[in-house]
Amino acid sequence: MIYFIEHDEAGNIVHACADPMATIVPLVNRVIFNDSSGNPLRDTDGGELSPYGSKLLEPTETITSGGLENYLCDPITLAVTKKAVSPSLA
């Protein structure tokens, strides 16, 4: 499965568009997040922010399996990596 991942500077994946039929990278519309009043989340320079308050970076693409919620995107290398599994508190 090809995912087009939108992420922020902190590595949070905030939006993913999956396309099982993709053979080329399509144009992905940017998701804009709003505050509780409906205003777009932006920094002082007008850059778009994620719901976590970090600046959104350009989308990347990757192939993943096992649930997108188990991954982070490195904002420097743009590599998507599996999250570390924390030991259970059983």
Secondary structure, DSSP 8 states (H G I E B T S, - for coil): -EEEEEEBTT--EEEEEEETT-SS---------B-TTS-B-B-TTS-BB-TTSSBB---EEEE--S-GGGEEE-TTT--EEE--------
